[in-house]
Amino acid sequence: MVNERSIPRQSLRKAVAVKTSMSAARPRVPKILLLALSWSILHGSSAAAQQSTIPLWPTSAPLSHGATAEDQPSIDVYLPSDNPTATGVLVIPGGGYHYLAAPEGKPVALWLQSHGIAAFVLHYRVDPYRYPAEMLDGLRAVRLVRSKAKEFGIADTKIGVWGFSAGGHLASYVMTQSQRTLLPPQDAIDSISARPDFGILAYPVISMRPGVTHHGSHESLLGPDATPDLETLLSNELHVTADTPPAFLFSTTDDGVVAVQNSVAFYQACIDHHVSAEMHLFEHGPHGVVLAQNLPGPDAWPSLLATWMTRHGWMKQ
C-alpha cells in the first residue's frame, strides 16, 4: 500500500553571504534589513512547507481492525505562509478503495499551498475495510478540519473537498450525504457539520450502479455481494439536493478506467437541483492524470479550476 506519512523535513541553508564592502556611490543597506532578508531566506520556505499529521480520532478509529497506520486514518496538514482567502481543502486521493494513490495526495496539497490555500491530505481506510468505514473517515476529516479552523488560519465556511477517482466518490458522498448518521457520536467533534462548502471532483467515481460504476471501487467498497439497495445508497448522483455545495468537475471522454458518465450524471443532477456547477470534459487523456502537466488539452484544467475558485472567493490569483 502506498503510504505518504513519512515526509522528510526541508533542509535549510545555514548562512547567507552578504557583501559588506560597498562603494561610496552605493547606498548602505541597514543592518536590520539584512537580518530580515536572512530570516526570510532561511525560514520562509520552511514555513510554506509546514506539515504535520493528525489522527482523525484521538484513540482507536470506529470499526478499526487493528492498530497499524492503515487502521488509524489521519490527515497530513500543509499550511501556506499566507492564506488571503482563509480557504482550506481536504484532498482525497483515489486508488479504487484498494490503496491510496500517492500522486493524488502530496503534489496536489503543494499545488494548493503554492496558491495560498491550506491543504489536508486524507489517509482513509481502504480494502479490506468495507462501507461504512471509508465514509466515516471522510465525514470525520471535514469535521476535524472545521473544528481546528482557527488553528489552521482558515474560515469554517470555506472548507472544500477535492477527490480523485475513487476519492471523488468519497468526496461526492461527503458533498451529498453529510447529514447521514452512520454511528452514534463519539465526541464533540462529531456534532460539527461535515458539509463541505464546495467540491472538486477529478475523473471521479460517482455511481455504484452496474454499467456505470468502476468495478474495482465497487468491489473494494461494497464487497462481492452488494445489494441493489446498497448500490443505490452509495450512488451519489441520486442524492444531490438543493443543499449540495457548488461543484467543479473534470474528466476525459476516453478515460478507459472510470467512465465519463459518472461526471456527466453528477453534473446533470446538480443542474436538475439548481446547484452551482461547472464541468470540463476533454476529448483525450488517460485516467489518473492528476494535474495533467505536459499533457496537451487536459493540462489546461488546473488553470480553469483556479479561475473557478477565484471567482467564488476561495483563491486569490
N, C-alpha and C positions, 0 to 999 in steps of 0.2 A: 504494500500500500504506500502511495506517495505521502510523505509527511513533511510539512514545511516548518515544523515547530522550532527547529534549531537554526537560528539566524545569527551568523557571525556579526559582532559589533563592528561598526565602521571605524577604521583606524584613522587617527588624527596626526597631522604633522606636528612636530614638537617645537618648531621655531619658524618665525617669519623673518626673512632677511630684509632689512630696511637700510637704504643708503643714508649715512649720517653726514656725509660731506656734500655740501651743496654750494653751488656758485653764488656769488653775491647777487647775481641778477635774478635768481630763482627765489620765490618766497619760501620762508621756512615753515614747514608743516608742524603745527602744535603737537607736543608730545601726547596729549590726551587723545588726539585724533588717530595717531599711530597706534595707541593702545586699543582704541575702539576697532580699528581695522584688523589688528591682530586677533582680537576676540571674535570678530565676525568670521574671519577665515578659519580659525581653529575650531569654533563651536557652531557656526551657522549650519553647516551641512549635517552635523550630528543632531541638532535639534530637528531638522527637517526629516530625518530618518528615524525619529524616535519610534520605538516599537516595544511592546510588551505583550504578554499572553495572559489572558484572564479566563478562568474556567467559568462555564455558564452557571454552574451550581457550586456552592462552597464545599459541598460534600459530594457523595455519590449521586450521579445523574439518575433520574427516574427511569425505570426499566433497564438499568445497566446490567450487562452480563458479567462484568469484571472490573478490574482496577487499572487496566493498561491505558495508555494515552488514547487509543482508539475507542475506549469505553467512556471516556470523560470529555465531552465536547467543550470547545473553547473558542475564543476569538483572539486573533492577533491584531494589535492596535497600531495604526500608523497615523500619527498626528502631524499636520503641516506646521511650519514655523509661523504661518499666518493663515487664518481662515476668515476671509472678509464676509462671507455669506453665512457663516456658522452652520454649515451643512455637514452631515455625516452620512456615509453609505456603507451598508452591510454587504460585503462581497461574498457570493455563494458559488464556489467552483462546481463544475459538473463532474462527470465520471460515471454516469449510469447508475447511481446509487450503489456502486460497487467499489469505487475508490474515489479519491479527491484529486482532480486534475491540477497539478501544481501551476502550470502556465496561466490558469484562470484565477489564481489567488494573488500571490505577492506582486507580479507585474502589473496587475490591474490596480492594486492598492497604491503602488508607486505612481501610476498614472494619475489617479485621483489626488494623491498627496502633492504631486507637482502642479496641480491646478488649484491648490489651496483648499482641498476638501479632506476631512478626516475619513479614514477608511478602516474597516474592521473585517478581517478575513475570517469567515466561519469555518471551523473544523467540526463538521457534524458527523453523526454516526451513519455508517453505511452497512451493506451486507457483511455479516449475517443478520444485522438488525433489520426489522421489518416495520411497516407502519404500526403505531404512530410515532416511533422514536424520532425519526427524522423531522417530523412536523413539530414535535415538542422542542427540538433543538432550534429550529428556525424561529418559532414564536418566542422562545426564551431569549434568543440573541437580540431580537428587536427590543424586547422589554429591558434587557440588561443595558444595552446602549442608551436607551431613553432614561433609565434610572441614573446613569452616570453622565448625562448630557452636560451638566455644568462643569464637571471634572474634565471632560473632553473638549470643552470650549465650543460646544455646538448647541443649537436650539432644539428643544424637544419636539418642535413642529417641523423640523427639516431633516428628517431621518428617512433615507431611501434604502431600497434593496436592489441589488444588481446580480442577477443569476444567469449562469451559462448552462445550456444543455439541460441535464437533469437538475442542476442548480436553479435553472429557470423554472422548473416545475415546483421546486420548493419555494422559490421567490413568489411565484404566482399563487401558490397556496396561501402564503402569508398575506398577500395582497387581497385575496378574496374571502378567506375563511379565518381571519384573525380573531373573530368573536367566538369561534367554536371552542368549547371546553372539552379537552381530551382527558385531563386528570384533575383531581382536586388541587387547589393552590398549595404549593409547597412553602411559600414565604410571601413577604410583602411585594416583592418584585413581580410575582405572578398576577397581582391585581392591576398592574400598569398596562395601558393599552399596547397591544402588539401590532396595531395597524400602521404600516409604513405610510409616509407622506407622498411617496412616488415609487415607481418601479421601473427598472431597466431589464429587459428580457432579451438575451442574446442567443440566437438559434435555439430557443427553448423547447423542451418537452412541456407540453401543456396538458394534454389529454391522456387518460388511461384507457380510452375506448379502443377496442380492437380495430385494426385497419388504419388508425391514426397514430396511436402511441408508438413509442420506441420500445421494442420488445425487451431489451436488456434492462432498461429502467423499470419497466412494468414488473418483470420477474424479480428483480432485486428488492423492490419496494413492497410488493404485494405477495410474493411467493408464487408457487406454481398453481395454486388452487383458488385464485381470487374470484369472488362472486361478482355478478353484474352490478349489484348494489354498491359494492366497494369501489368498483371501477367508476361508477357514476359519481360517487362521493369525492373521488380524487381526480376527476376531470374538471380542471379549474375553469375552463371556458363556460361551464354550466353554472358557475357560482358568482359570476360577475354581477354586481348590482350598481345602483347609482352611487353607492358609498365607496366603490373601488377607487383607489387613488390613481392619479394620472400615470399613463404607461408609455414607454418608448420601446419599440420592438425592432429587432434587426435579424435578418436571416438571408440565406441564399436559396434561389429557386432549385438548384440542382444539388442541394445538400443530400448526400446519399445515406446519411445515418438517421437524422431526425427530420421527418417530413415537414416541409414548409407549411403544410396545412395546420400544424399546431399554432404557428404565429398568426396565420390568417383567421383561425377560429377565435382566438382571444381578441384580436383586433375587432372582428365583427361583433363580438359580444360587447366590447366597450362602446362601439358605435350604437348598438341597439339600446344600451342603457345610458347613453349620453355622458359617457366617461371620456375625459380628455385623453386622447391617444394619438401617437404618431408612429408610423411603421415605415421601415425602409427595407425593400427586398431587392437584392442584387441578383443578376442573372446567373453568374457563375461564382463558385467558391466552395471549397471543401468544408466539411464540418470541423468545428474546433479552431476557427481562425483567430480567436481571441480579439486582439486589437487590429488584426489584419495588416500588419506592417509589410510594406513591399508587395502587396497583393492588389494589382490594379483592379479598380472597381470597389470592392469591399473596404479598401484602405481609406475610403472617404468617411466611413461610418463613425469613427471617433470624433471627427470634427462636427459631424451632424449632431451627434449626441451632445457635444459641448455647446453648440448653438441652442439646442433644446433646453438644456439645463440653465444656460444663461438667461434665456427668455423667461423662464419660470422663477428666476432668482436663486437658484441653487449653485450657481457658479458665476465667478466674475472673470471675464476674459480681458 
